Amino acid sequence: MTASQATVLAFAVVTVGLVLLEGLARRSPAWPNIGDVFTLLMRRPAGRFLVMLGWWWLGWHFFVR
Amino acid sequence: MSAQTIAVERRRRRGLLVAGAALYAWIAGHYTPFTWPAAVVTFIPGAVGLALSTRLPRGTSPRRGLSRGVWIAWAAGIAAFVGLETFAFFAGSSSEGHPTVSNIVNHALHRNETRALAFFGWLAFGDWLLRR
């Protein structure tokens, strides 16, 4: 396995893990889901601003640069 | 005005917003990266989203009594993703060596249609964030 394949595989494992966690969290009311994670991050104005700044950067990174 | 009328009006506005966003994303997807039109169509929703984030304080707080272990699992998963991205970036960030998310995703964003779809997803994600 090349270094490139190993890195892609690692990204895939982490992504699938996060998706699985979200799937399980949606079935159990006592488990925080991704919405709760972002609600926690955005509960203060500074957090809201920084998360939205991150969202803007994401768009800029993928669609402009 | 009845509750049903208000609900219908809200659905109509939501439908118009989604249709407008889809049209905007379709247009935006046809601009090539590294050009000024691509910069403009990406700058506008970003600036609007950032401005709305300061003007629409939701004041929400996370639900109480949620599993501490699952919070830790989320933190670990997100840290693993960010750590992997940081490692790949400093290890050269190339498709042949250690690709970053950008290197992996860029292949899929070559076509106008997939770029438009991704742009729509980005707009939807921003809308979802603003509703937190």
N, CA and C atoms of all chains as a GROMACS GRO file, in nm:
protein
  591
    1MET      N    1   0.084  -0.121   0.000
    1MET     CA    2   0.000   0.000   0.000
    1MET      C    3   0.088   0.126   0.000
    2THR      N    4   0.059   0.218  -0.092
    2THR     CA    5   0.140   0.339  -0.101
    2THR      C    6   0.098   0.438   0.011
    3ALA      N    7   0.182   0.541   0.030
    3ALA     CA    8   0.152   0.643   0.132
    3ALA      C    9   0.021   0.715   0.099
    4SER      N   10   0.001   0.739  -0.030
    4SER     CA   11  -0.121   0.807  -0.074
    4SER      C   12  -0.245   0.725  -0.041
    5GLN      N   13  -0.238   0.596  -0.071
    5GLN     CA   14  -0.353   0.507  -0.044
    5GLN      C   15  -0.380   0.498   0.107
    6ALA      N   16  -0.271   0.494   0.187
    6ALA     CA   17  -0.287   0.485   0.332
    6ALA      C   18  -0.356   0.610   0.388
    7THR      N   19  -0.316   0.726   0.334
    7THR     CA   20  -0.377   0.852   0.381
    7THR      C   21  -0.525   0.858   0.343
    8VAL      N   22  -0.556   0.820   0.219
    8VAL     CA   23  -0.696   0.820   0.174
    8VAL      C   24  -0.778   0.723   0.260
    9LEU      N   25  -0.719   0.607   0.289
    9LEU     CA   26  -0.788   0.506   0.372
    9LEU      C   27  -0.813   0.562   0.513
   10ALA      N   28  -0.712   0.630   0.568
   10ALA     CA   29  -0.728   0.688   0.702
   10ALA      C   30  -0.841   0.793   0.703
   11PHE      N   31  -0.846   0.876   0.600
   11PHE     CA   32  -0.955   0.976   0.588
   11PHE      C   33  -1.090   0.904   0.579
   12ALA      N   34  -1.093   0.796   0.500
   12ALA     CA   35  -1.219   0.722   0.482
   12ALA      C   36  -1.265   0.661   0.613
   13VAL      N   37  -1.170   0.603   0.690
   13VAL     CA   38  -1.205   0.540   0.818
   13VAL      C   39  -1.262   0.644   0.915
   14VAL      N   40  -1.194   0.759   0.925
   14VAL     CA   41  -1.240   0.864   1.018
   14VAL      C   42  -1.376   0.918   0.974
   15THR      N   43  -1.393   0.940   0.842
   15THR     CA   44  -1.520   0.993   0.791
   15THR      C   45  -1.634   0.894   0.815
   16VAL      N   46  -1.610   0.768   0.784
   16VAL     CA   47  -1.714   0.665   0.807
   16VAL      C   48  -1.747   0.657   0.956
   17GLY      N   49  -1.644   0.667   1.040
   17GLY     CA   50  -1.665   0.664   1.185
   17GLY      C   51  -1.756   0.779   1.230
   18LEU      N   52  -1.730   0.899   1.177
   18LEU     CA   53  -1.812   1.015   1.214
   18LEU      C   54  -1.957   1.000   1.163
   19VAL      N   55  -1.970   0.947   1.041
   19VAL     CA   56  -2.105   0.926   0.985
   19VAL      C   57  -2.181   0.821   1.068
   20LEU      N   58  -2.109   0.714   1.107
   20LEU     CA   59  -2.172   0.610   1.191
   20LEU      C   60  -2.215   0.669   1.326
   21LEU      N   61  -2.128   0.751   1.383
   21LEU     CA   62  -2.159   0.815   1.512
   21LEU      C   63  -2.285   0.900   1.500
   22GLU      N   64  -2.296   0.975   1.389
   22GLU     CA   65  -2.414   1.057   1.365
   22GLU      C   66  -2.539   0.969   1.349
   23GLY      N   67  -2.524   0.859   1.276
   23GLY     CA   68  -2.637   0.767   1.257
   23GLY      C   69  -2.686   0.709   1.389
   24LEU      N   70  -2.592   0.669   1.474
   24LEU     CA   71  -2.629   0.612   1.605
   24LEU      C   72  -2.688   0.721   1.695
   25ALA      N   73  -2.631   0.843   1.687
   25ALA     CA   74  -2.679   0.953   1.772
   25ALA      C   75  -2.823   0.991   1.737
   26ARG      N   76  -2.860   0.974   1.611
   26ARG     CA   77  -2.996   1.008   1.569
   26ARG      C   78  -3.098   0.905   1.619
   27ARG      N   79  -3.049   0.786   1.654
   27ARG     CA   80  -3.139   0.681   1.705
   27ARG      C   81  -3.154   0.689   1.857
   28SER      N   82  -3.058   0.754   1.923
   28SER     CA   83  -3.063   0.760   2.069
   28SER      C   84  -3.076   0.905   2.116
   29PRO      N   85  -3.184   0.940   2.184
   29PRO     CA   86  -3.205   1.079   2.228
   29PRO      C   87  -3.100   1.128   2.328
   30ALA      N   88  -3.032   1.034   2.397
   30ALA     CA   89  -2.933   1.074   2.498
   30ALA      C   90  -2.794   1.097   2.438
   31TRP      N   91  -2.781   1.074   2.309
   31TRP     CA   92  -2.651   1.092   2.243
   31TRP      C   93  -2.648   1.226   2.169
   32PRO      N   94  -2.544   1.306   2.188
   32PRO     CA   95  -2.534   1.430   2.110
   32PRO      C   96  -2.510   1.400   1.963
   33ASN      N   97  -2.579   1.470   1.874
   33ASN     CA   98  -2.553   1.453   1.731
   33ASN      C   99  -2.472   1.572   1.680
   34ILE      N  100  -2.447   1.575   1.550
   34ILE     CA  101  -2.361   1.681   1.493
   34ILE      C  102  -2.425   1.820   1.513
   35GLY      N  103  -2.559   1.823   1.515
   35GLY     CA  104  -2.629   1.949   1.541
   35GLY      C  105  -2.599   2.000   1.681
   36ASP      N  106  -2.593   1.908   1.779
   36ASP     CA  107  -2.561   1.948   1.916
   36ASP      C  108  -2.416   1.999   1.925
   37VAL      N  109  -2.327   1.934   1.848
   37VAL     CA  110  -2.186   1.977   1.848
   37VAL      C  111  -2.176   2.121   1.800
   38PHE      N  112  -2.244   2.152   1.688
   38PHE     CA  113  -2.236   2.288   1.634
   38PHE      C  114  -2.314   2.387   1.722
   39THR      N  115  -2.422   2.341   1.784
   39THR     CA  116  -2.496   2.429   1.876
   39THR      C  117  -2.404   2.469   1.992
   40LEU      N  118  -2.327   2.372   2.040
   40LEU     CA  119  -2.233   2.400   2.149
   40LEU      C  120  -2.127   2.500   2.103
   41LEU      N  121  -2.073   2.476   1.984
   41LEU     CA  122  -1.968   2.566   1.932
   41LEU      C  123  -2.021   2.707   1.906
   42MET      N  124  -2.152   2.716   1.873
   42MET     CA  125  -2.209   2.846   1.830
   42MET      C  126  -2.297   2.910   1.937
   43ARG      N  127  -2.281   2.867   2.063
   43ARG     CA  128  -2.371   2.920   2.165
   43ARG      C  129  -2.337   3.063   2.204
   44ARG      N  130  -2.215   3.108   2.175
   44ARG     CA  131  -2.176   3.247   2.202
   44ARG      C  132  -2.153   3.319   2.068
   45PRO      N  133  -2.173   3.451   2.066
   45PRO     CA  134  -2.156   3.526   1.940
   45PRO      C  135  -2.019   3.506   1.874
   46ALA      N  136  -1.914   3.502   1.957
   46ALA     CA  137  -1.778   3.484   1.900
   46ALA      C  138  -1.767   3.347   1.832
   47GLY      N  139  -1.826   3.246   1.895
   47GLY     CA  140  -1.825   3.111   1.837
   47GLY      C  141  -1.903   3.107   1.707
   48ARG      N  142  -2.020   3.173   1.704
   48ARG     CA  143  -2.101   3.178   1.581
   48ARG      C  144  -2.021   3.242   1.468
   49PHE      N  145  -1.955   3.353   1.503
   49PHE     CA  146  -1.877   3.427   1.403
   49PHE      C  147  -1.762   3.340   1.349
   50LEU      N  148  -1.692   3.273   1.439
   50LEU     CA  149  -1.576   3.192   1.397
   50LEU      C  150  -1.620   3.071   1.313
   51VAL      N  151  -1.731   3.007   1.352
   51VAL     CA  152  -1.779   2.891   1.274
   51VAL      C  153  -1.821   2.938   1.135
   52MET      N  154  -1.892   3.052   1.128
   52MET     CA  155  -1.935   3.102   0.996
   52MET      C  156  -1.814   3.147   0.913
   53LEU      N  157  -1.711   3.198   0.980
   53LEU     CA  158  -1.587   3.235   0.910
   53LEU      C  159  -1.521   3.109   0.852
   54GLY      N  160  -1.523   3.002   0.930
   54GLY     CA  161  -1.470   2.874   0.883
   54GLY      C  162  -1.548   2.822   0.763
   55TRP      N  163  -1.681   2.839   0.768
   55TRP     CA  164  -1.766   2.798   0.655
   55TRP      C  165  -1.731   2.878   0.529
   56TRP      N  166  -1.711   3.007   0.546
   56TRP     CA  167  -1.676   3.094   0.433
   56TRP      C  168  -1.541   3.051   0.373
   57TRP      N  169  -1.445   3.027   0.463
   57TRP     CA  170  -1.312   2.985   0.417
   57TRP      C  171  -1.322   2.854   0.338
   58LEU      N  172  -1.406   2.762   0.387
   58LEU     CA  173  -1.424   2.633   0.320
   58LEU      C  174  -1.470   2.655   0.175
   59GLY      N  175  -1.569   2.741   0.156
   59GLY     CA  176  -1.620   2.772   0.022
   59GLY      C  177  -1.512   2.836  -0.063
   60TRP      N  178  -1.441   2.929  -0.004
   60TRP     CA  179  -1.334   3.000  -0.076
   60TRP      C  180  -1.226   2.902  -0.120
   61HIS      N  181  -1.189   2.814  -0.028
   61HIS     CA  182  -1.083   2.716  -0.053
   61HIS      C  183  -1.119   2.620  -0.167
   62PHE      N  184  -1.244   2.574  -0.169
   62PHE     CA  185  -1.282   2.473  -0.269
   62PHE      C  186  -1.328   2.533  -0.402
   63PHE      N  187  -1.385   2.652  -0.401
   63PHE     CA  188  -1.444   2.706  -0.524
   63PHE      C  189  -1.366   2.821  -0.587
   64VAL      N  190  -1.271   2.877  -0.511
   64VAL     CA  191  -1.197   2.992  -0.566
   64VAL      C  192  -1.049   2.960  -0.580
   65ARG      N  193  -0.985   2.911  -0.473
   65ARG     CA  194  -0.839   2.887  -0.478
   65ARG      C  195  -0.808   2.749  -0.531
   66MET      N  196  -5.478   3.589   1.074
   66MET     CA  197  -5.423   3.487   0.983
   66MET      C  198  -5.410   3.353   1.058
   67SER      N  199  -5.459   3.248   0.998
   67SER     CA  200  -5.459   3.118   1.068
   67SER      C  201  -5.319   3.056   1.068
   68ALA      N  202  -5.300   2.961   1.159
   68ALA     CA  203  -5.171   2.892   1.169
   68ALA      C  204  -5.140   2.816   1.040
   69GLN      N  205  -5.246   2.765   0.977
   69GLN     CA  206  -5.227   2.688   0.854
   69GLN      C  207  -5.177   2.779   0.742
   70THR      N  208  -5.234   2.900   0.733
   70THR     CA  209  -5.192   2.996   0.631
   70THR      C  210  -5.045   3.035   0.652
   71ILE      N  211  -5.008   3.056   0.778
   71ILE     CA  212  -4.868   3.092   0.809
   71ILE      C  213  -4.774   2.978   0.768
   72ALA      N  214  -4.816   2.854   0.798
   72ALA     CA  215  -4.733   2.737   0.763
   72ALA      C  216  -4.716   2.726   0.611
   73VAL      N  217  -4.826   2.749   0.538
   73VAL     CA  218  -4.820   2.742   0.390
   73VAL      C  219  -4.726   2.850   0.337
   74GLU      N  220  -4.738   2.971   0.394
   74GLU     CA  221  -4.654   3.084   0.351
   74GLU      C  222  -4.506   3.054   0.378
   75ARG      N  223  -4.478   2.995   0.495
   75ARG     CA  224  -4.339   2.959   0.529
   75ARG      C  225  -4.284   2.857   0.432
   76ARG      N  226  -4.365   2.758   0.398
   76ARG     CA  227  -4.320   2.654   0.303
   76ARG      C  228  -4.294   2.716   0.166
   77ARG      N  229  -4.380   2.810   0.126
   77ARG     CA  230  -4.364   2.875  -0.004
   77ARG      C  231  -4.232   2.954  -0.008
   78ARG      N  232  -4.205   3.029   0.101
   78ARG     CA  233  -4.081   3.107   0.109
   78ARG      C  234  -3.959   3.016   0.109
   79ARG      N  235  -3.971   2.906   0.182
   79ARG     CA  236  -3.860   2.810   0.190
   79ARG      C  237  -3.834   2.751   0.050
   80GLY      N  238  -3.941   2.718  -0.020
   80GLY     CA  239  -3.928   2.663  -0.155
   80GLY      C  240  -3.861   2.761  -0.249
   81LEU      N  241  -3.900   2.889  -0.238
   81LEU     CA  242  -3.839   2.993  -0.322
   81LEU      C  243  -3.691   3.008  -0.289
   82LEU      N  244  -3.658   3.001  -0.160
   82LEU     CA  245  -3.518   3.014  -0.116
   82LEU      C  246  -3.433   2.899  -0.170
   83VAL      N  247  -3.487   2.778  -0.163
   83VAL     CA  248  -3.414   2.660  -0.212
   83VAL      C  249  -3.396   2.670  -0.364
   84ALA      N  250  -3.503   2.710  -0.435
   84ALA     CA  251  -3.495   2.723  -0.581
   84ALA      C  252  -3.393   2.831  -0.620
   85GLY      N  253  -3.394   2.942  -0.548
   85GLY     CA  254  -3.299   3.051  -0.574
   85GLY      C  255  -3.156   3.005  -0.548
   86ALA      N  256  -3.135   2.931  -0.438
   86ALA     CA  257  -3.001   2.881  -0.405
   86ALA      C  258  -2.954   2.781  -0.510
   87ALA      N  259  -3.045   2.697  -0.559
   87ALA     CA  260  -3.009   2.598  -0.661
   87ALA      C  261  -2.966   2.667  -0.790
   88LEU      N  262  -3.041   2.771  -0.829
   88LEU     CA  263  -3.008   2.847  -0.950
   88LEU      C  264  -2.872   2.916  -0.934
   89TYR      N  265  -2.853   2.977  -0.817
   89TYR     CA  266  -2.727   3.047  -0.788
   89TYR      C  267  -2.609   2.948  -0.794
   90ALA      N  268  -2.629   2.830  -0.733
   90ALA     CA  269  -2.523   2.728  -0.731
   90ALA      C  270  -2.492   2.679  -0.872
   91TRP      N  271  -2.598   2.665  -0.954
   91TRP     CA  272  -2.579   2.620  -1.092
   91TRP      C  273  -2.493   2.720  -1.170
   92ILE      N  274  -2.523   2.848  -1.151
   92ILE     CA  275  -2.445   2.954  -1.218
   92ILE      C  276  -2.302   2.954  -1.164
   93ALA      N  277  -2.290   2.949  -1.031
   93ALA     CA  278  -2.157   2.954  -0.967
   93ALA      C  279  -2.069   2.836  -1.010
   94GLY      N  280  -2.133   2.719  -1.029
   94GLY     CA  281  -2.058   2.600  -1.067
   94GLY      C  282  -1.995   2.609  -1.205
   95HIS      N  283  -2.042   2.702  -1.286
   95HIS     CA  284  -1.989   2.716  -1.422
   95HIS      C  285  -1.871   2.813  -1.431
   96TYR      N  286  -1.834   2.874  -1.318
   96TYR     CA  287  -1.717   2.960  -1.318
   96TYR      C  288  -1.594   2.880  -1.274
   97THR      N  289  -1.488   2.893  -1.349
   97THR     CA  290  -1.365   2.819  -1.320
   97THR      C  291  -1.295   2.879  -1.198
   98PRO      N  292  -1.243   2.792  -1.109
   98PRO     CA  293  -1.165   2.844  -0.996
   98PRO      C  294  -1.046   2.928  -1.044
   99PHE      N  295  -1.000   3.017  -0.960
   99PHE     CA  296  -0.888   3.109  -0.989
   99PHE      C  297  -0.930   3.220  -1.086
  100THR      N  298  -1.061   3.243  -1.101
  100THR     CA  299  -1.106   3.356  -1.184
  100THR      C  300  -1.185   3.452  -1.095
  101TRP      N  301  -1.195   3.579  -1.136
  101TRP     CA  302  -1.265   3.676  -1.050
  101TRP      C  303  -1.415   3.650  -1.040
  102PRO      N  304  -1.484   3.599  -1.147
  102PRO     CA  305  -1.626   3.568  -1.128
  102PRO      C  306  -1.649   3.461  -1.019
  103ALA      N  307  -1.560   3.361  -1.014
  103ALA     CA  308  -1.570   3.256  -0.911
  103ALA      C  309  -1.552   3.318  -0.772
  104ALA      N  310  -1.458   3.414  -0.764
  104ALA     CA  311  -1.434   3.481  -0.636
  104ALA      C  312  -1.557   3.561  -0.593
  105VAL      N  313  -1.619   3.632  -0.688
  105VAL     CA  314  -1.735   3.716  -0.656
  105VAL      C  315  -1.854   3.631  -0.610
  106VAL      N  316  -1.885   3.524  -0.686
  106VAL     CA  317  -2.003   3.442  -0.651
  106VAL      C  318  -1.983   3.366  -0.520
  107THR      N  319  -1.859   3.346  -0.479
  107THR     CA  320  -1.833   3.281  -0.350
  107THR      C  321  -1.827   3.384  -0.238
  108PHE      N  322  -1.775   3.502  -0.271
  108PHE     CA  323  -1.763   3.608  -0.170
  108PHE      C  324  -1.901   3.653  -0.119
  109ILE      N  325  -1.997   3.668  -0.212
  109ILE     CA  326  -2.129   3.724  -0.175
  109ILE      C  327  -2.202   3.640  -0.068
  110PRO      N  328  -2.227   3.510  -0.092
  110PRO     CA  329  -2.297   3.435   0.014
  110PRO      C  330  -2.217   3.425   0.143
  111GLY      N  331  -2.083   3.421   0.130
  111GLY     CA  332  -1.999   3.416   0.250
  111GLY      C  333  -2.017   3.541   0.335
  112ALA      N  334  -2.015   3.656   0.269
  112ALA     CA  335  -2.030   3.783   0.341
  112ALA      C  336  -2.170   3.794   0.403
  113VAL      N  337  -2.272   3.751   0.326
  113VAL     CA  338  -2.410   3.755   0.377
  113VAL      C  339  -2.423   3.663   0.500
  114GLY      N  340  -2.368   3.543   0.488
  114GLY     CA  341  -2.373   3.447   0.600
  114GLY      C  342  -2.304   3.499   0.724
  115LEU      N  343  -2.187   3.560   0.703
  115LEU     CA  344  -2.112   3.614   0.817
  115LEU      C  345  -2.187   3.730   0.882
  116ALA      N  346  -2.247   3.817   0.798
  116ALA     CA  347  -2.324   3.930   0.850
  116ALA      C  348  -2.447   3.880   0.927
  117LEU      N  349  -2.515   3.780   0.871
  117LEU     CA  350  -2.635   3.726   0.938
  117LEU      C  351  -2.599   3.659   1.070
  118SER      N  352  -2.480   3.600   1.076
  118SER     CA  353  -2.441   3.531   1.200
  118SER      C  354  -2.428   3.628   1.316
  119THR      N  355  -2.397   3.755   1.287
  119THR     CA  356  -2.385   3.854   1.394
  119THR      C  357  -2.519   3.922   1.422
  120ARG      N  358  -2.611   3.917   1.324
  120ARG     CA  359  -2.739   3.988   1.340
  120ARG      C  360  -2.852   3.897   1.385
  121LEU      N  361  -2.830   3.768   1.376
  121LEU     CA  362  -2.936   3.675   1.415
  121LEU      C  363  -2.891   3.589   1.532
  122PRO      N  364  -2.876   3.647   1.650
  122PRO     CA  365  -2.835   3.564   1.764
  122PRO      C  366  -2.945   3.467   1.802
  123ARG      N  367  -2.916   3.338   1.791
  123ARG     CA  368  -3.018   3.238   1.819
  123ARG      C  369  -3.032   3.213   1.969
  124GLY      N  370  -2.920   3.229   2.042
  124GLY     CA  371  -2.926   3.210   2.186
  124GLY      C  372  -2.964   3.069   2.228
  125THR      N  373  -2.932   2.972   2.145
  125THR     CA  374  -2.964   2.834   2.179
  125THR      C  375  -2.855   2.774   2.266
  126SER      N  376  -2.889   2.673   2.340
  126SER     CA  377  -2.789   2.600   2.417
  126SER      C  378  -2.810   2.451   2.391
  127PRO      N  379  -2.703   2.374   2.402
  127PRO     CA  380  -2.717   2.230   2.373
  127PRO      C  381  -2.816   2.164   2.469
  128ARG      N  382  -2.876   2.054   2.424
  128ARG     CA  383  -2.967   1.978   2.511
  128ARG      C  384  -2.890   1.930   2.633
  129ARG      N  385  -2.959   1.922   2.744
  129ARG     CA  386  -2.893   1.878   2.868
  129ARG      C  387  -2.900   1.727   2.885
  130GLY      N  388  -2.808   1.676   2.967
  130GLY     CA  389  -2.810   1.534   3.003
  130GLY      C  390  -2.765   1.440   2.893
  131LEU      N  391  -2.688   1.491   2.798
  131LEU     CA  392  -2.640   1.405   2.689
  131LEU      C  393  -2.516   1.327   2.734
  132SER      N  394  -2.497   1.213   2.673
  132SER     CA  395  -2.388   1.122   2.711
  132SER      C  396  -2.250   1.189   2.700
  133ARG      N  397  -2.178   1.188   2.812
  133ARG     CA  398  -2.044   1.248   2.816
  133ARG      C  399  -1.948   1.171   2.724
  134GLY      N  400  -1.962   1.038   2.724
  134GLY     CA  401  -1.876   0.954   2.642
  134GLY      C  402  -1.890   0.984   2.494
  135VAL      N  403  -2.013   1.015   2.451
  135VAL     CA  404  -2.035   1.044   2.308
  135VAL      C  405  -1.980   1.183   2.273
  136TRP      N  406  -1.988   1.277   2.368
  136TRP     CA  407  -1.923   1.407   2.344
  136TRP      C  408  -1.774   1.386   2.319
  137ILE      N  409  -1.714   1.299   2.402
  137ILE     CA  410  -1.570   1.270   2.388
  137ILE      C  411  -1.543   1.203   2.253
  138ALA      N  412  -1.634   1.113   2.212
  138ALA     CA  413  -1.618   1.045   2.083
  138ALA      C  414  -1.620   1.146   1.968
  139TRP      N  415  -1.712   1.245   1.976
  139TRP     CA  416  -1.718   1.350   1.873
  139TRP      C  417  -1.586   1.429   1.871
  140ALA      N  418  -1.541   1.467   1.991
  140ALA     CA  419  -1.417   1.546   1.999
  140ALA      C  420  -1.300   1.466   1.941
  141ALA      N  421  -1.295   1.336   1.973
  141ALA     CA  422  -1.186   1.251   1.923
  141ALA      C  423  -1.192   1.237   1.771
  142GLY      N  424  -1.314   1.217   1.718
  142GLY     CA  425  -1.330   1.201   1.573
  142GLY      C  426  -1.292   1.327   1.498
  143ILE      N  427  -1.337   1.442   1.549
  143ILE     CA  428  -1.305   1.568   1.482
  143ILE      C  429  -1.155   1.597   1.493
  144ALA      N  430  -1.097   1.568   1.610
  144ALA     CA  431  -0.953   1.589   1.629
  144ALA      C  432  -0.873   1.498   1.536
  145ALA      N  433  -0.920   1.374   1.516
  145ALA     CA  434  -0.851   1.281   1.426
  145ALA      C  435  -0.854   1.334   1.283
  146PHE      N  436  -0.969   1.388   1.242
  146PHE     CA  437  -0.982   1.440   1.106
  146PHE      C  438  -0.890   1.562   1.086
  147VAL      N  439  -0.896   1.654   1.182
  147VAL     CA  440  -0.812   1.776   1.174
  147VAL      C  441  -0.664   1.738   1.180
  148GLY      N  442  -0.631   1.641   1.268
  148GLY     CA  443  -0.492   1.597   1.281
  148GLY      C  444  -0.440   1.535   1.153
  149LEU      N  445  -0.524   1.454   1.090
  149LEU     CA  446  -0.488   1.388   0.964
  149LEU      C  447  -0.465   1.492   0.854
  150GLU      N  448  -0.553   1.590   0.848
  150GLU     CA  449  -0.542   1.697   0.748
  150GLU      C  450  -0.413   1.777   0.771
  151THR      N  451  -0.385   1.808   0.898
  151THR     CA  452  -0.263   1.884   0.932
  151THR      C  453  -0.139   1.804   0.894
  152PHE      N  454  -0.140   1.675   0.927
  152PHE     CA  455  -0.026   1.589   0.894
  152PHE      C  456  -0.003   1.586   0.743
  153ALA      N  457  -0.114   1.563   0.667
  153ALA     CA  458  -0.102   1.554   0.521
  153ALA      C  459  -0.051   1.686   0.462
  154PHE      N  460  -0.099   1.797   0.520
  154PHE     CA  461  -0.058   1.929   0.471
  154PHE      C  462   0.093   1.950   0.489
  155PHE      N  463   0.143   1.919   0.610
  155PHE     CA  464   0.285   1.942   0.637
  155PHE      C  465   0.374   1.832   0.578
  156ALA      N  466   0.313   1.720   0.539
  156ALA     CA  467   0.392   1.612   0.478
  156ALA      C  468   0.401   1.628   0.326
  157GLY      N  469   0.357   1.740   0.276
  157GLY     CA  470   0.375   1.767   0.134
  157GLY      C  471   0.248   1.796   0.058
  158SER      N  472   0.134   1.748   0.108
  158SER     CA  473   0.005   1.778   0.045
  158SER      C  474   0.004   1.752  -0.106
  159SER      N  475   0.019   1.627  -0.145
  159SER     CA  476   0.015   1.595  -0.288
  159SER      C  477  -0.063   1.466  -0.310
  160SER      N  478  -0.114   1.451  -0.431
  160SER     CA  479  -0.192   1.331  -0.463
  160SER      C  480  -0.106   1.205  -0.460
  161GLU      N  481   0.025   1.220  -0.486
  161GLU     CA  482   0.114   1.104  -0.489
  161GLU      C  483   0.165   1.069  -0.349
  162GLY      N  484   0.190   1.174  -0.267
  162GLY     CA  485   0.242   1.152  -0.132
  162GLY      C  486   0.129   1.134  -0.033
  163HIS      N  487   0.109   1.238   0.051
  163HIS     CA  488   0.000   1.234   0.148
  163HIS      C  489  -0.104   1.338   0.108
  164PRO      N  490  -0.212   1.297   0.043
  164PRO     CA  491  -0.311   1.395  -0.004
  164PRO      C  492  -0.394   1.454   0.110
  165THR      N  493  -0.423   1.584   0.098
  165THR     CA  494  -0.515   1.649   0.192
  165THR      C  495  -0.656   1.630   0.136
  166VAL      N  496  -0.756   1.676   0.210
  166VAL     CA  497  -0.895   1.666   0.162
  166VAL      C  498  -0.907   1.740   0.028
  167SER      N  499  -0.838   1.854   0.016
  167SER     CA  500  -0.843   1.931  -0.110
  167SER      C  501  -0.794   1.846  -0.228
  168ASN      N  502  -0.680   1.778  -0.210
  168ASN     CA  503  -0.625   1.695  -0.317
  168ASN      C  504  -0.723   1.585  -0.358
  169ILE      N  505  -0.790   1.527  -0.257
  169ILE     CA  506  -0.885   1.417  -0.285
  169ILE      C  507  -1.010   1.470  -0.355
  170VAL      N  508  -1.061   1.583  -0.305
  170VAL     CA  509  -1.189   1.637  -0.355
  170VAL      C  510  -1.173   1.708  -0.489
  171ASN      N  511  -1.054   1.765  -0.513
  171ASN     CA  512  -1.034   1.843  -0.636
  171ASN      C  513  -1.066   1.764  -0.763
  172HIS      N  514  -1.038   1.633  -0.759
  172HIS     CA  515  -1.069   1.549  -0.877
  172HIS      C  516  -1.219   1.555  -0.908
  173ALA      N  517  -1.299   1.552  -0.801
  173ALA     CA  518  -1.446   1.550  -0.818
  173ALA      C  519  -1.499   1.687  -0.859
  174LEU      N  520  -1.423   1.793  -0.831
  174LEU     CA  521  -1.472   1.928  -0.859
  174LEU      C  522  -1.428   1.981  -0.996
  175HIS      N  523  -1.373   1.894  -1.080
  175HIS     CA  524  -1.330   1.938  -1.213
  175HIS      C  525  -1.448   1.968  -1.304
  176ARG      N  526  -1.556   1.891  -1.288
  176ARG     CA  527  -1.673   1.909  -1.376
  176ARG      C  528  -1.763   2.017  -1.321
  177ASN      N  529  -1.824   2.095  -1.411
  177ASN     CA  530  -1.914   2.203  -1.371
  177ASN      C  531  -2.032   2.153  -1.287
  178GLU      N  532  -2.087   2.038  -1.328
  178GLU     CA  533  -2.206   1.985  -1.260
  178GLU      C  534  -2.176   1.948  -1.115
  179THR      N  535  -2.062   1.880  -1.093
  179THR     CA  536  -2.029   1.840  -0.956
  179THR      C  537  -1.991   1.963  -0.872
  180ARG      N  538  -1.928   2.062  -0.938
  180ARG     CA  539  -1.893   2.186  -0.865
  180ARG      C  540  -2.020   2.260  -0.824
  181ALA      N  541  -2.121   2.262  -0.915
  181ALA     CA  542  -2.250   2.326  -0.884
  181ALA      C  543  -2.320   2.254  -0.768
  182LEU      N  544  -2.315   2.122  -0.771
  182LEU     CA  545  -2.378   2.042  -0.665
  182LEU      C  546  -2.307   2.068  -0.531
  183ALA      N  547  -2.174   2.071  -0.535
  183ALA     CA  548  -2.096   2.098  -0.413
  183ALA      C  549  -2.124   2.239  -0.362
  184PHE      N  550  -2.139   2.334  -0.455
  184PHE     CA  551  -2.168   2.473  -0.416
  184PHE      C  552  -2.304   2.480  -0.347
  185PHE      N  553  -2.402   2.406  -0.401
  185PHE     CA  554  -2.535   2.403  -0.339
  185PHE      C  555  -2.524   2.343  -0.198
  186GLY      N  556  -2.445   2.238  -0.184
  186GLY     CA  557  -2.424   2.176  -0.053
  186GLY      C  558  -2.361   2.274   0.045
  187TRP      N  559  -2.267   2.353  -0.007
  187TRP     CA  560  -2.200   2.453   0.078
  187TRP      C  561  -2.300   2.559   0.125
  188LEU      N  562  -2.387   2.604   0.034
  188LEU     CA  563  -2.492   2.702   0.071
  188LEU      C  564  -2.587   2.642   0.175
  189ALA      N  565  -2.627   2.516   0.153
  189ALA     CA  566  -2.719   2.449   0.246
  189ALA      C  567  -2.655   2.434   0.383
  190PHE      N  568  -2.525   2.403   0.383
  190PHE     CA  569  -2.452   2.389   0.510
  190PHE      C  570  -2.451   2.524   0.585
  191GLY      N  571  -2.427   2.632   0.513
  191GLY     CA  572  -2.428   2.765   0.574
  191GLY      C  573  -2.564   2.799   0.631
  192ASP      N  574  -2.671   2.766   0.558
  192ASP     CA  575  -2.808   2.789   0.604
  192ASP      C  576  -2.835   2.708   0.732
  193TRP      N  577  -2.790   2.583   0.730
  193TRP     CA  578  -2.808   2.495   0.846
  193TRP      C  579  -2.734   2.552   0.968
  194LEU      N  580  -2.612   2.602   0.945
  194LEU     CA  581  -2.534   2.661   1.055
  194LEU      C  582  -2.604   2.782   1.113
  195LEU      N  583  -2.661   2.865   1.025
  195LEU     CA  584  -2.728   2.988   1.073
  195LEU      C  585  -2.852   2.956   1.156
  196ARG      N  586  -2.905   2.837   1.140
  196ARG     CA  587  -3.024   2.797   1.219
  196ARG      C  588  -2.986   2.733   1.351
  197ARG      N  589  -2.858   2.723   1.382
  197ARG     CA  590  -2.816   2.667   1.512
  197ARG      C  591  -2.850   2.763   1.622
   0.00000   0.00000   0.00000
